[in-house]
Amino acid sequence: MPELPVANMRDRFSNRLDVHDLFVRHQFDAVKYAVKRTDNKVIRGTLDEHGRSAQIYGEQEGELQILSGHSLDEWDIIIDNIDEL
């Protein structure tokens, strides 16, 4: 049976940034993040009360580039490889 399209369906892949342990001594609502998806779309936001980003959706699976910190000009943490954590 063929697969039917679903109206108003979110993008196929999703993820969420969780940096609670990295910023545990900070006010999470003061920590900003920017995520660059594989399609070059940039998503910006502020962490929630648990140290997490909003859900990040994408049409294709791939690596994300993530910046997180207190300032848009100077980032506190830059992680090139998630395996380094």
GROMACS elastic network, one bead per residue, 0.5 to 0.9 nm:
[ bonds ]
;  ai    aj funct       b0    kb
    5     9     6  0.85352   500
    6     9     6  0.57305   500
    9    12     6  0.81249   500
   10    13     6  0.84997   500
   10    57     6  0.72551   500
   10    58     6  0.83678   500
   10    59     6  0.85686   500
   11    14     6  0.74469   500
   11    57     6  0.55544   500
   11    58     6  0.51220   500
   11    60     6  0.80491   500
   12    57     6  0.71940   500
   12    58     6  0.63036   500
   12    59     6  0.53081   500
   12    60     6  0.69146   500
   12    61     6  0.84106   500
   13    56     6  0.82823   500
   13    57     6  0.56272   500
   13    58     6  0.51961   500
   13    59     6  0.61299   500
   13    60     6  0.63378   500
   13    61     6  0.62348   500
   14    55     6  0.65644   500
   14    56     6  0.53297   500
   14    58     6  0.61741   500
   14    59     6  0.87635   500
   14    61     6  0.85754   500
   15    54     6  0.87545   500
   15    55     6  0.58156   500
   15    56     6  0.51767   500
   15    57     6  0.66166   500
   15    58     6  0.87069   500
   16    52     6  0.68781   500
   16    53     6  0.58058   500
   16    54     6  0.63087   500
   16    56     6  0.58019   500
   16    57     6  0.88077   500
   17    33     6  0.89555   500
   17    47     6  0.88177   500
   17    51     6  0.84017   500
   17    52     6  0.54879   500
   17    53     6  0.51358   500
   17    54     6  0.76789   500
   17    55     6  0.79060   500
   17    56     6  0.82370   500
   17    66     6  0.85849   500
   18    21     6  0.81605   500
   18    22     6  0.89222   500
   18    47     6  0.86600   500
   18    50     6  0.82288   500
   18    51     6  0.59905   500
   18    53     6  0.65926   500
   19    22     6  0.52456   500
   19    23     6  0.63952   500
   19    24     6  0.82296   500
   19    47     6  0.85913   500
   19    50     6  0.88185   500
   19    51     6  0.55867   500
   19    52     6  0.61764   500
   19    53     6  0.84378   500
   19    68     6  0.85852   500
   20    23     6  0.54834   500
   20    24     6  0.54426   500
   20    28     6  0.81060   500
   20    50     6  0.64939   500
   20    52     6  0.67238   500
   21    24     6  0.51869   500
   21    25     6  0.86712   500
   21    51     6  0.80567   500
   22    25     6  0.82916   500
   22    51     6  0.88298   500
   22    77     6  0.85682   500
   23    26     6  0.53255   500
   23    27     6  0.79177   500
   23    28     6  0.71797   500
   23    31     6  0.80076   500
   23    51     6  0.73657   500
   23    69     6  0.86473   500
   24    27     6  0.79388   500
   24    28     6  0.79053   500
   24    51     6  0.77698   500
   25    28     6  0.87069   500
   26    29     6  0.86125   500
   26    30     6  0.76333   500
   26    31     6  0.77164   500
   27    30     6  0.55105   500
   27    31     6  0.70232   500
   27    49     6  0.83164   500
   27    51     6  0.88507   500
   28    31     6  0.52421   500
   28    32     6  0.83613   500
   28    46     6  0.76244   500
   28    47     6  0.54874   500
   28    48     6  0.63209   500
   28    49     6  0.59164   500
   28    50     6  0.73107   500
   28    51     6  0.55430   500
   28    52     6  0.84006   500
   29    32     6  0.76879   500
   29    46     6  0.59053   500
   29    47     6  0.55312   500
   29    48     6  0.61531   500
   29    49     6  0.67185   500
   29    51     6  0.82145   500
   30    46     6  0.69184   500
   30    47     6  0.75853   500
   30    69     6  0.83754   500
   30    70     6  0.61841   500
   31    45     6  0.87199   500
   31    46     6  0.57857   500
   31    47     6  0.59433   500
   31    51     6  0.84370   500
   31    68     6  0.69702   500
   31    69     6  0.52254   500
   31    71     6  0.79105   500
   32    44     6  0.74149   500
   32    45     6  0.57436   500
   32    47     6  0.62947   500
   32    53     6  0.88977   500
   32    67     6  0.83023   500
   32    68     6  0.57178   500
   32    69     6  0.54052   500
   32    70     6  0.57918   500
   32    71     6  0.71376   500
   32    72     6  0.75786   500
   33    43     6  0.82067   500
   33    44     6  0.56815   500
   33    45     6  0.55251   500
   33    46     6  0.60574   500
   33    47     6  0.73196   500
   33    53     6  0.76012   500
   33    66     6  0.71272   500
   33    67     6  0.54886   500
   33    69     6  0.64260   500
   33    70     6  0.84984   500
   33    72     6  0.84430   500
   34    42     6  0.65845   500
   34    43     6  0.55716   500
   34    45     6  0.66134   500
   34    46     6  0.88338   500
   34    65     6  0.81869   500
   34    66     6  0.58254   500
   34    67     6  0.52045   500
   34    68     6  0.65205   500
   34    72     6  0.88378   500
   35    41     6  0.81620   500
   35    42     6  0.54866   500
   35    43     6  0.51413   500
   35    44     6  0.64422   500
   35    45     6  0.88921   500
   35    56     6  0.83766   500
   35    64     6  0.64982   500
   35    65     6  0.56340   500
   35    67     6  0.65153   500
   35    68     6  0.87214   500
   36    39     6  0.79645   500
   36    40     6  0.56928   500
   36    41     6  0.56982   500
   36    43     6  0.64769   500
   36    44     6  0.89005   500
   36    64     6  0.57783   500
   36    65     6  0.50578   500
   36    66     6  0.65101   500
   36    67     6  0.87460   500
   37    40     6  0.52042   500
   37    41     6  0.54483   500
   37    42     6  0.63778   500
   37    43     6  0.79657   500
   37    56     6  0.88369   500
   37    57     6  0.88412   500
   37    58     6  0.72138   500
   37    62     6  0.77407   500
   37    63     6  0.72782   500
   37    64     6  0.51612   500
   37    65     6  0.68137   500
   37    66     6  0.89638   500
   38    41     6  0.74233   500
   38    58     6  0.81818   500
   38    60     6  0.76576   500
   38    61     6  0.80210   500
   38    62     6  0.60387   500
   38    63     6  0.66103   500
   38    64     6  0.64943   500
   38    65     6  0.84576   500
   39    42     6  0.88465   500
   39    58     6  0.82573   500
   39    59     6  0.85325   500
   39    60     6  0.83826   500
   43    56     6  0.78832   500
   45    53     6  0.70543   500
   45    54     6  0.75702   500
   46    51     6  0.89693   500
   46    52     6  0.84324   500
   46    53     6  0.67029   500
   46    54     6  0.82865   500
   47    50     6  0.74895   500
   47    51     6  0.52438   500
   47    52     6  0.50683   500
   47    54     6  0.74913   500
   48    51     6  0.54346   500
   48    52     6  0.54208   500
   48    53     6  0.63065   500
   48    54     6  0.76152   500
   49    52     6  0.74845   500
   50    53     6  0.89037   500
   52    55     6  0.88106   500
   53    56     6  0.79469   500
   57    60     6  0.89472   500
   58    61     6  0.71655   500
   58    62     6  0.88000   500
   65    79     6  0.83049   500
   65    80     6  0.75537   500
   66    78     6  0.71545   500
   66    79     6  0.71770   500
   66    80     6  0.82652   500
   67    75     6  0.66514   500
   67    76     6  0.83347   500
   67    77     6  0.68266   500
   67    78     6  0.56903   500
   67    79     6  0.76599   500
   68    71     6  0.84250   500
   68    72     6  0.87134   500
   68    75     6  0.60756   500
   68    76     6  0.65568   500
   68    77     6  0.58971   500
   68    78     6  0.69735   500
   69    72     6  0.75509   500
   69    74     6  0.76811   500
   69    77     6  0.63832   500
   69    78     6  0.88456   500
   70    73     6  0.89577   500
   70    74     6  0.78854   500
   70    75     6  0.68626   500
   70    76     6  0.69611   500
   71    74     6  0.54078   500
   71    75     6  0.60055   500
   71    76     6  0.79033   500
   72    75     6  0.67242   500
   75    78     6  0.69509   500
   79    82     6  0.65899   500
   79    84     6  0.75932   500
   79    85     6  0.82724   500
   80    83     6  0.89109   500
   80    84     6  0.80856   500
   81    84     6  0.56594   500
   81    85     6  0.80013   500
   82    85     6  0.58685   500
